[in-house]
Amino acid sequence: MNDTRIMIVEDERIVAKDLQFRLQGLGYEVAAMASEGHDAVAKASSSRPNLVLMDIRLENGMDGIQAAEQIRNELDIPVVFLTAYADQATLARAKITEPFGYILKPFEERELQSTIEIALYRHKAEQKLRDSERRYRSLVDNSQGLIWTHDLDGKILSINPAAAHLLGYEPREVVGHNLSEFMPTEFHATLEDYLARVQEQENDSGSLQVLTRAGDTRILQYRNVWHDEPGRPPYILAHAADVTDRMRVEQVLRDQNAYLTALHETTLGLMSRLELEDLLEQIITRAAALVGTEHGYVFLLSPQRDIADEQEMVMRVGIGAYNGFKGTKANRGVGLAGTVWQTGEPLVVDDYRNWSGRLALSSRDILRAVAGVPLKSGTQTVGVIGLAYLEEGRRFDKDEMQALTRFAELAAIALDNARLYQATQSELGERKRAEEQLRSAENFLNTVVNNIPHMIFVKDAQDLRFVRFNQAGEELVGMTTGAMLGKSDYDLFPEEEAAFFEKKDRETLASGKMLDISEEPLDTPSGRRYLHTKKIPVLDTDGQPKYLLGISEDITEHKLEQERQRALERKLQETQKLESLGVLAGGIAHDFNNLLVSILGNVGLVLVDLESDSPVREPVEQIKVAAQRAADLTRQMLAYSGKGRFVMQRINLNSVITEITQLLQVSINKNAQLRFDLMPNLPPIEGDVTQVRQVLMNLIVNASDAIGERAGTIGLTTGIVQADHEYLSNSFMAPDLPEGHYAFVEVTDNGQGMDKETQAKIFDPFFTTKFTGRGLGLAAVLGIVRGHGGTIKVYSEIGQGSVFRVLFPIKDAPHDTEKPTTEILKQKGNGTVLVIDDEEVVRNVTKRMLSRLGYTPLVAEDGPVGLAVYEKHKDQIVCILLDMTMPRMSGEETLVHLKKVNPDVRVLLMSGYSEQEASNRFNGKGVGAFMQKPYTPQDLQEKLDEILEN
């Protein structure tokens, strides 16, 4: 079985099914099936198959060719056409869509499989080729090198931005033009030789001159490669570099070398001087020695003045006759140094004493012949070398001036070098300090980043590969930084997660803004974690994304705690809801039971006194039946409230089901069938067999109602399940049940099913989906199951039916037996019985029952009155009937006071609530027996016999 997913588009159902069967037999997965064009496009978009098998001829508007064209253009999914026949025009249309193959009907499985595999392989190869071309184009367009292609006639086919911009154009302005249009006219013949040479040798290298839009000539050094690819004409790929500036510098260096060679001996020591003051001493000393004098100076422009009119030229060093004049300032156009500064040309004065431009200083009277040469940096005069002869008749000849001029040129270079050296040293010092600050800042940043408890990572904005990762991230993903650097998400994480990460990264880079991802899932060695991640692009100096910065906080524990808190809140709300409804249901049942005491009691007394052939006997019996049904209704309400009367004993669920099988059969509609699957040797549970029967009956009847009048099946299954906290937490109203083995009864139906909204309400009292329902059946089921320490799980979907699984805890329980009730009312009582109850109807009917049984009745409407009556008649009273719930003084408080008067007083407790409720409140307080309301005269007789005989 491979993971290739194929969609079938075929309007003949039999052919489509046959094709589906064959594909599955070959190990392929059928992702979707369609019979018309529009549906095929929609399903291809939603299911994303790896390949589409498309019938060319389709009905209903869009044919297979149109659908294939849309799928290929919009989804890039390969299409293989299926056809039994086709005319040339149709095949021509199909060819335009670039299908990945044709399969002619009928076909063999081998042909089908080979065509599919070839199509998948070809599509994958084309994808790789497109990716390769995109990467190549990105490389060329972003390369700083000069790249272009041209045909064998010199026509430019493509050119990258760097090459086009060098020429002063945009790429679109250059493509289509001939190389000759961008070369000086005198080089056209050279171009023809180049084109001929390339065709002969295929590879070529050399240099050529190009002409820019601005008219400048640039020199390019190139290397060319011949390309001859199938399906396209041969072309030349050229890669070049602009060497214009380098060649000009080389020419300057050659010229300087000539000067340096001519004055090598003189300037060798000079050029090694990098400290400015030392260099100036060497310059004037060597210049003086060059012409055989000991008198001279060097003026330099002051570096503090940048404005030409405010610049100062100051004597930096003087020897001989000029010694002691250091710091003297020259005025532009005045004196020898000022004149050379102004003109920028060498100057010779044979007799300084008679020169009109001399300085009127007596110290200059000793000078005879003087000469000055400028020190230039580029075209600017930055200084002056001045020399003097003191001897009469000595002159500076032409050769000496030429030597001095060349020397000054080299000295100026030396000065530039010294200044550059000083600037470099200063810059290096600044850079060193900056590097130290950078290292310090980086160390500080590393310390901060690695001690932040959240994962911090940096990715390259282009390929989204990791370039930085902190220690918290290493601990979270379980990998070292070394293992992650240079890797992408696809190298490190599952494909689905990697695709999610990449999508969010691309969104962040595209928006240029911070992206906040509240719950980003990540599978780690320690399990699935949830991250709160903030991502933001880091821009370069051009404002383009260079990196992607991400900070991820592990919020797994917080998320789990929130989920736990929400689960607890839901359970609390459900519990409070159940308790509130339980109190309501219990209160209603209690009040109803008080009323039913009067009805059933009076009816029972009437029936005792009526002859069997009395004409009113039948209506009275109907009253009794109606009252008993009302009593059953109140018992269901008590069951829901959890206060129902349970007679607990050891029972087997299989036995209970077997006993009521016949009853179940007649309770369901005639079109429904019961199917049993009962687990052999099912362990017993502790329960009330009557209440468990009620649960089964309610669930079976509900299942039958869900099926309705149509044919259906109701399943009844028993078994054992090992329930842990997670299993129980998904059960209905089971917040604190212990883990362990539970016996279960499962009722299933294939009826109409329920939606989630209905499932949430089915156990609410008075909620029903039936026209005639009262809405107490499932409420009672829940109450009974809760009273047995169990729970209910419900599974249902619309149209799929429902499953109700009832769980009962398995545990050993003593076997209880039910005492049969007497149906004969005998007048055998003796003594006085006190009835304490706040309901007048209860007191009146009970009084009549007691009289009929032979007792002397006394009545009291509450606890204080009852205590007073007992104090007065305690010697005659043999038993007290005490209501559990009364105003002013509760039954519990009344009992305490009665026991103080007579610790041995016999008390029969009465209540509309269950015996369990009474047992919880009166356990160990001396209650002789309990009687559930409503009760009949027979029930009262039985309880009085029990308490008085004991």
N, C-alpha and C positions, 0 to 999 in steps of 0.2 A: 504493500500500500504506500504510494507516494503522496506528497502533499500538493500535487497539481490539481487546481480547481478549474473545471471547464463548464461553460454555460452553453446550453443547447437552444438554438432558435430554429424551430421546425413546425410548420402549420399542420402537418399530418401527424395526428396523435400516435398512431401505431408506429410510424417511423421514429418519432421522438422517443417513445418508450423502449423500442428496440435499441436505439442508439444509447440511451441511458443505461440499459442492461449491459451492453457491450463495454461501455466506458468503465462502469463499476467493476466488471469482470477483469479489465486490464489494470485495475488498481487506481483509477482516477476518481476524484470526488466531483460529483455533479453539483456545481454551486447554485445553478438556477436553470429554469426552463421557461421559454417564451414561444408564443405562436404568431406574433405579429411585431412589426418593426418598432413602433413607439414603445411597446412594453419591453422589447429587448434592450433598447437604449436605457430605459429607466432601471431595469434589473441589473444591467451591467454596471451602472453607476453605483447602485446600492451594494451589490455583492462583490464587485471587483474581482472577477475571475482571472486566471492566468491566461486563458485562451477562450475564444468564442467559435463554436461550430455553427455556421450561418447558412441556412437554405437561401439560395438566390431569389427564388420565387416565393413571395409572401403576399398575402391578401391584406385588405383594409388599409389602403393608402400608401404607407411606406414599405418599399420592398427591401429585400436583403442587402442589396447594393447600397441603398441610401442609409440603412441602419449601420452597415459596416463602416461606411465613410464617417459617419458621426461618431461611432465608438472609437475608431482609430484616431480621429483628429482631436476629440475631447478627452479621451481616457487613455490613449496609447496602449490599447489592448490588441494583441494579434488576432486576426480573423482568418479562418479557413472556410472556404465556400463549399457547400454541399449542393450538388446538382445532378439531375438525371439527364438533362438535355438543356441546351441554351443556344440561341442564335448568335451570330457573330457580333451583332450590335450589343447584345447583353454582355457578352464576354469582354467586349471592348470597354463597356462602362465599368464592369467589375475590375478590369485591370487597372483603371485609374485609381481605385481605392487602395492599391498596393497590397493585395491579400498575401498571406503567408503560405497559401497552398490551395489546391482544389482536390476534392474527393468526389469521384463519380459514383452515383448510385447505379446498381448495388455495389457494395464494397466488402472486402475481406478485413478481418480484424487486424491482420498484419499490416495491410495498407493503411488502415485507420491509425494504428499506433505509430507507424513510421512517419506518416504525414504530421501528426501532432508533435512528435519529438523534434522533427526537423524544423517545424514552425517555431517551437519554443526556443530551440537553439539559435535559430536565425534572429529572433526578436531580442534575445539576450545579447547576441553579438552586436546587433545594431545599437542597442542601448549603450554598450561599452564604447562603440565607435563614437556615438554622439557625445558621451562623457569625455572621451579623449579629445575630440575636436573642441569642445567647450574649454577644457583645460588648456589646450594649445593656444586657442584664441585669446584666453585671459592672459597667458604668459606673454604672448607677442604684444598685446595691447598695453600691458603694464611694464614691459621691458624698457629700460633706459637705453638699450642698444638700438641701432638703426637697422630696421628689418623691412625688406620689401621683396616682392616677386614680380617678374616680368616675363613676357613670352620671348620667343627667339628673334623677334624683330625689335625688341626694346620697349614694347608697350607695357606700361606699369599695370599689373593686375591687382595688387594690394600693397598697402604700406601702413606701418604702425604709426601711432601718433607722434612718437619721438622723432622719427625720420621726417614726417610731414612738417612738424613744427620747426625743425632745423631749417627747412627750406622756406619757412614763412607761410605755410599753407595749412589747411585742414586736410585730413586724409581724402575726403570726398572730392577735393579740388585737384588732387594729383592723379587719382586712379583714372586710367583710360588715356593718359598722356604718354608721350614717348620720352625716354630718358634724355634724348638730345635736347628737349625743350628746357632742361634744367642744367645744361652744361654750356660753358663758353664756346663760341663758334669755332675757335682754333682747336678744340678737342673733339670735334665731330668725327674726324678721321680716326682718331684713337678709339672712339666708341665702336666704329665699324670693325676695326681690328679685334676689339674685345669680344663682340658678338660672334665673330667667326671663330675666335680662339675657344670660346666656351663650347661651341657645337663640336669642335674637334676633341677637346680635352675633357669636357663635361664638368670638371672642377677648375676653378681659377682663383687667383688672389692677386692683390696689387693695390694701387692707389689711383684715385681719379679726383678731378676737380668739379665741383658743382656750383651753380649760380643761384643765390637766394633771391627771393622776391625783392629785397631791399637793394640788390645789386652787389652784394658781397660775395666773394669767392671763398669757398670752404674746401678743405682737402680731406677726403675720406679714404681710409684704409679698409679694404673690403676682402671678403672671402665668399665665393659663390659655389653653389652645388646644383647640379642638373637633377631634375625630377621628371620621371616619365611614369605616370600612374595609369592603370587601366581605366578606360572610359573618359579620359580627358587629354588635351594636347600637352606636350612636354612644356615645362616652364623652369625658370631659374629662381632659386631661393638665395637671396643675398643678405649677408649680415655685415654691418660696417660700423666703424667708429670715427668720430670727428677728431682728426689729429692736427687741425690747423694751428691751434695755440701751441701745441707741443713742438711742431716743426719751427714755428717762429721763435720760440724760446731756444730751440737748438741752434738757430742761426745767430741769435744774440750771444749765446754761449760761445759759439765759434769765434765771433768777433772779439768778445772779451778775452778769449784764450789767446788771440793774436796779440792783444795789448799786454796780456800777462806774460806772454813769452818774451816780448820785446823788453819788458822791464822786470824780468823775473828776478834778477839778482837784487834789484833795488826794492822791489815790493814784497819779496818772499816773507821777510820778517813782519812787514806792515800788515799783511792780510791775516796774520795769526793773532793780531791784537784785537781783543773783543771788549776790553774795558775801555770806555770812552776817553777818560783822561789820559790813560797810558797811550792810547792810539793817537791822540792829538800830539803828544810829545814826540811820538815816533814819526808822525807825518811831517812836522816842521823840521825835525832833525834830519830825516832822510831827504826831504826836499832841498834843504840847505846844502847837504852834502852832494846832491845831484848836480848842483851848479857851482859848488865850491865857495860857499859863504857860510858865515856863522850868525847871520842876522836875519831874523824873520818872525812871522806871526801867523796865527790862524784865527780868523773871525768866524763865528757861527751865529745863525739866527737863533734867537731865544725861543725855545719850544713852548713857552707859556703864552705867546701871542699868536692868535689864529687869523686876525684881520690884517690884510696886507698893509694898509695905511698905518697901522699901529705896531707893525713888527719892528723888532730891534735886532741889530747885529752887534755882537759883543766879542771882544777879544778874549779867547779862551786860553791861549798860550802865547808867550813871546820869548824869544831868545836874542842874545847879543844886545844890540842897540834898543831892542823893544822889550827887554826884560824890565819888569816893574810896571808895565802898562796893562797888565791883565785886568779885565773888567771894563776897559775903555769901550765906549759905544761909538759906532760909525753912523754917520748920517748919509742917507741915500743921495748919491750924486756929489758928495763932498769927500775930497781926499782920494787916495788910491783905492782903499777898500770900498768906500762908498760908491766910487765910479764903477768899479767892476761889479759890485752888487746891482747897480742900476742897469748896466748894459748887458750883463751876463756874458761878457767877452773878455779874453785876456788883454792885459794892458802893460805896455813897457814905456818907462820914462827914463831917458838917458841921463838927465840932470834934474834931479828933484828940486834943487835949489831954485831953478829958474822956471819951474813948471807952474802954470797958472792955476792949476787945481790943487796945489799943495795946501797943507794945513799950516796956519800961521802960528806954529809952535817952535820955540827956540830949540826944543829937543830934537827937532827934525833937521836942523841945520847941518848935522854931520853926515846926512845921507847924500849919496851921489846917484848912482843908477838904481832904480826900483822896478820891480815887476810884480804883477798880480794876476792870478788865474782863479777862475770861479770853481767852486765845488757845487756840483749840481746833483739834485735827486730828480730824475726825469728831466723836465724842462725848467724846474724852479732852481734858482740860485740859493743855496742854503748856507753858503760860506765862501770865504776867500782865503787863499794862501798868498801871503805877501813876503817878498824877499828883497834884500838890499845889499848893494856893495857900498862900502865906505871908501874904497880906494879910488883915486882919480884915474879916469881913463877906462875903467872897466865897464863893459856893456853886456847886456843879455842878448845873445845872438839868436838866430832863427832856430837852430838845432836845440838850444837850451830851452827856448820857449815851447817848442814842440814836445820835448821830453817832459817839461813841467805840465803842459796841457794833458798829455797822456797820464802822467803821474796823478794829476788832479782828478782825472776821470776814475782812476783806480782807487784813489784815496776816498773819493765820494762813495764808491762802492763799499770800501772798507768801513766808512762812516755809517752807511746804511746797514751794513752787516752788524756793526757794533750796536747801533740803535735797535736793530731787529733782535740782536742777541739780548740786549737789555730788556726790550719789550717782551721777548720770549721768556726770559728768566722771570720777569715780573708775572707774565701770563702763567708760566709753569708754577710759580709760587701760588698764584691765585687758584690755578687749577688743582694743585695739590691740596690746598686748603679746602677747595670746593669738594674734591674727592673724599677728603677726610670727613667733611661735613656730610657728604652723601652716604659714605659708609656708616657713619654714626647714625644718620637718619634711617638707613636701611636696616641696621642692626636693631634700632628702636622699633621700626615698623615690624620686623620679623618677630621681635619679642612680643609686641602687642598682638599681632595676627595669630601667632602660635599659642598664645595664652587666652585668646577669646574662645569661649566654649562652643561657638557655632562654627559650622563648616564654611570656610572661605576658599573660593577658587577663582582662577582667572583663565579665560580661554582666548585663543587667537580669534579675532573677528572673522577671518577669512574661512579657515577650515574647521573652526570650533574645536581645536585640540587644546588640551590642558597645558598651561605654561606655569601654573603656580597652584599649590595646594597646601593647606595648613594642617597642623597635627590633629585638630578636632575632626577634620574631614577624613584623615587617615583612619582614625578610630571608628568613625561612623561607617565607612564603606569597607573597612577591613583590608585596605591596601596601602602600601607605602607610596610616598610622593614619587619616588623613582619609577615605580611600576605604572604610574598614571601620566607622568609628563610625556607629552608628545602623542598621547592617545586621545581618541575621540570617544564619545559616549557609546558608539556602536562597538568599540573594541572592549568595553568594560562592562556593559549592562545588557540585559535582554533587549531584543529588538523593539518591543512595544514601548518599554521605558525609554530607550534611546530616542525613538521617534518623538515621544512626548517632550523630552528635554530639548531636542533640536528645534521642534516647532516653537516652543516658548523662547528659545535663544534667538531664533530668526525674527519673531515678533518684536522682541526687545530691540534688536539692532535696527529693524525697519522703522520703528517708532521713534527711536532716539531718546526714549524716556524710560524711567524706571518701571519695571513690571513687577507687580506683587502677586505671588502665587500662594494662596492660602494653604492648600493641601497637595503637595507634590509627592507622589508615592515613589519609594525606592526600595528594591530588594537588596538586603545586606546579609552577611553571614549570620548576623544575630536575628534575622527575620525581617519582615516587611516593616519599614519605617515611613512615617509621614513627616514631610518637611514644609516649613513656612519659609519660602524663598523669595528674596528680592534680587532682581537682576537689573543691571544698568550698563549701558555702553560707555567705554572709556575712549574719548576722541583723541585723534592726533592733532598736530598744529594746523592741518587743513580742515579741521572740523569733521573728519571722516572717522567712523568707528575703527579703532585699532585693536581693542581688547573688549572682552565681556567680563564684567565683575559680578560674581554671585555670592550672596551670603544666605546660608540655609540654617534655620533653627529646627532642631529635632523636636517636633510637637507630638510625637507618638503618645507619650505618657499623658500629656494634657488632653489629647483627643480621646484616648481610652477612658480617662477619668470623666470627661464630659459625657461619653457614651454611657458609662456606668451611672453617672448622676442622672442622665435622662431616663435610663432604665429604672432606677430607683424611684424617680418622680412618677413615671408611668405606673409602676407597681403601687406606689402610695395612693395615686389618684384612683386606680382600680379598686384598691382595698377600701378607701374611704367611700367610694361610690357603692361598693358592695355592702359595706357596713350600714351606710345611710338607707339604702334600699331594704336591707335586711331588717333594720329597726322599724321601717315603715311597714314592711310585710308582716313582721312579727306582731306589731301593735294592732294592725287590722285583723290578723288572725285571732289575737287574744280577744278583741271586742266581739268578733263574730262568734267565737266559741262561747262566750258568756250568753249571747242571744240564743245560740243553738242548745245550750243547757236547758233553757226554758222550753224550747220547741220539742226536743227529743224527750225530755223528762215528762212533760205533759202528755205527749203522744203515747209514750210508754205506759203511763198510768191509765190512759183511756183504753189502750189495747188490752191491758190486763183485765179491765172491768167489762169489756165488750164480749158479748157472745160471738161464737164463730160465725153464726148466720145473721149477725146484725147487719142491717142495710147500710150503716155508716162505717162499717169496719174497713171496707175497701178504700173510701176516700181518706180515712185516717192513716191507713198504711201508705197511701201515696204521699201524704204529708211526711211520714217517717222517711220514705225513700228520698224525697226531695231534701229533707234536712240532712240525711246521711251524705248525699252528694255535696251539699254545702260544707259538711264537715270534711269531706275529702278535699274540697277546694282549699279550706283553711289549712289542712295538713300539707298541701303542696306549697302554700305560702310560708308555712313554718319550715318546711324543708329548704326552701330557698334561703330563708334567713339563717339557716344553720341551727335552728332551735327545734327541729322536728323530733318526734319521739322515735328513737331507735332501740330495737331489741337486738342487741349484738350477740352473735353466735358464730361458730365456726361453720362456714358454708363453702361449697364448691361451685364456681361460676358455671361450669359445664352442666352440673346437675340442675341448677336453677333454669338454665336455657332449655334443657331437655324436658323439664317439668311443664314449661309453659309453651312448648313448641306448637301444640294444637291451638292454643289461644293466640299465638302470634300469627299462625296461618290464617285464621279467620279475621284478624285485625287489619290485614293489608288488602289492597284492591285486587280483584281477580286476575288482572293481567300481570301482576308482579310475582316473581318467584323468589323463594327464600333459599339461599345456599349457605351451608354450614361448613366451617373449617375449625373444629375444636381441637385444641392441643391435648394429646393424651397425658394423663397423670399431672394435670394442672394442679399446682399447690393451692390449698384453701386460703381464704381470706377471712378476716373478722368483719362481719357485716350484718345488717338487718335484711333478712331475705325478702321481706315484703317491700322494703324500699328499693332493693336491687331489682326486684321484678318491675317496680314502677319505672325505674331508669330504663330498663330494656324495652318495656312497652312504649314509653314516650319516644325513644329513639327510633324504634321500628315504625311506629305510626308516622313520625315525621319523614322518614325515608320514603314510606309509601306515598305520602302527600306530595313529596318532591317529584316522584315519578309521574303521578297523576294517573290519567286513564290509559296512557299508552303502555306498551309492554316494557318491562324492565326487570332488573335483578337487584335484590337486596342481599348483601353478604353479611354474615355474622361469624366473626372470627375471635378466637381466644388464644392467648399466648403469654409469654413472659418477656419483659424488656429490662435491660440494665440501663437505668436512667441516671445520667450525671446532671450536674447543675446546669450545664448549657442546654441539655435536652429539656429539663424541667422549666427552665426560664422561658422557653417558647411555648409553654403550656398556658392554659387559661386559668388565671388567678391562682398560681402556685408559687408564691414568692419565697417560701421558706421550707418547702418540702425537702426531706433528706434524700441524699443519693442512695441508690440501692436497687434491688429487684422489685419490680411491680408486675402483678398480674393485670392483663388488660382484656377488655371486650371491645371489639372494633365493629362498628356498623357502617357499611358502605352502600351507596346507591349510585346509579347512573342517571340520576334525575337532572334537573335544570341547573343545579349548582348555585353558588352565591358569590356576589362581589365582596370586596373588602369592607365596604360600608355596612352591608348587611351582617357580615360575620362579626363586626364589632358590637352589634346590638342584640344578637340572637339570645343571649342569656339575660337580657334585661327583662324584669317583670312587665307584663302587659304589652310587650313588643311582639307582634305577629305579622306574618305575611299571608295568613289565611283569612278568607272572608268571614268564617265563623269562629276563628280561634280566639282564645282568651289571653294568650301570651304568657301562660304560667307553666307550660309543659317543660321547656328547656330550663327555665328559671328554677323549677323544682329539681330537675336533674342535677344542675350545678350545686344546689344546696345540699342534696343528698350525698353527692360525691365528696363535697367539702367536708360534710359531717363524718364521712368515712376516712378522712385523711388522704384523699386522692385528688386527682385532677383530670382535666379533659384537654385533648389536643384535637384541633379541627383543621382539616385540609379541604379546600373547595375552590373551584373555578367555574365561571359561567360556562355552561354547556358541557362540563366535564364531570358533573356529579359532586358528591360530598363524602368525606370520611370523618366519622366521629370515633375517636379512640378514648375510652374511659380507663384510667389507671387506678388500681387499688393496691395499697401496700400489702406485701406478703409478710405475715408474721403469725406465730402460734397464738391461738386464742382458745379459751375454754369453751366447751360445748354447752350452750344454754338450750333449754327446752321451754316452749310456750305452754302456759297453763290454759286448759280449755275453760271457756266462760260458760256459766250456767245460763240457760235460757228461761228457767222457771223462777218466777218471783214468789217467795214464800214469806208469809208474815210470821217471823220468828224473833224479831228484835225485842230487846228488853232494856229499859233504861232511858236516860235523857241524853240527847245529842245536841250540842251547840253548833250552829252554823254562823261563821263570821265571814261576811262577803259584802262588798260595797255595791254590788248590783242587785237591785230589788227583785228582778225577775228570777235571778239565780236563787236568792233566798226563798222566794215563794214556792218555786217548783221543787226545790230540795226539801223544803218543809213538808210538802205534800207527799213526796217520795218516802221520807222518814216515817210519817204517820202511816202510810200504806204498809211499810215494812214492820210496823209494830213499835217504833220508838216514839218517845216524847220529844218533839223538836222545840228548840229555843233558837232565836235568830238575833243577830246583831249586825248593824250596817258598817262598822269599822272596828279597829283595834281597841280604842279606849272603851267603847260601849261593850265590846266582847269581854274585856277584862272585868268590867263591872258586873256583867251577868255571871261570869264564871265565879267571881268572889262570892256572889250571893247563892249560887246553886252548885258549888263544886262537889258537894257530897253526893248529889244525884246525877251529875254529868259523867257519863262513861266514855265519851269521845268528843273531840272538837274537830269540825270540818273548817279548815282555815284557808282562806284565799291568799295566794302568794303576793299579789299586787293590789294594794289599797292606798287611798289617800290618807292624810293625817298620820297614820302609823302603819308601816309596811308589815307584811306577814312575818318577815324575819324579826322585826322588833317586837311584834305581838307575841311571837313564840318565846323570845327571851323572857318577857314579863310573865308569861304563863308558867314557864319552868321555875321561875323564882317562887311563884305561889305554890306549885306542886311539881316537883321534879319528875314524878311518875305519870304526869298527865299524858293521855293518848291523843295524838294529833294526826289527822288525815289531811295532808296538804293538797290543795286544789289549785289548778292554774290552766289558763289558756295556752301557756307555753309548754315546752316539752319536759319530760322527766329529767333529761340531762341538765337542762337549765336549772331546775329545782335542786338537783343533786349537787351542782356546783355551788349553789348559794347556801343550802341547808345541810350539807354533809357534816355529820358528827354533832348535830344540834338536837337530836332526839326526836326526829320525825318518824312516826310509825309506818306510814305508807304514803304513796302519791297517787292521785287520780287526775287523769287528763280530761280537760273540758273539750268538747261536750261529753256528757256521760248519760247513760240510761239508768232506769231503776235497777236493772240487773247488774250494771257496773257498780253502782253504789252498794248494793247488797253484797257483792263479792268482796269489795274493799273493806266494808265494815266487818264482815266475817273474818277476813284476814287479820285485821288489826286487833279485834276483840279476842279472838281465839289465841293470839300470840301474847 
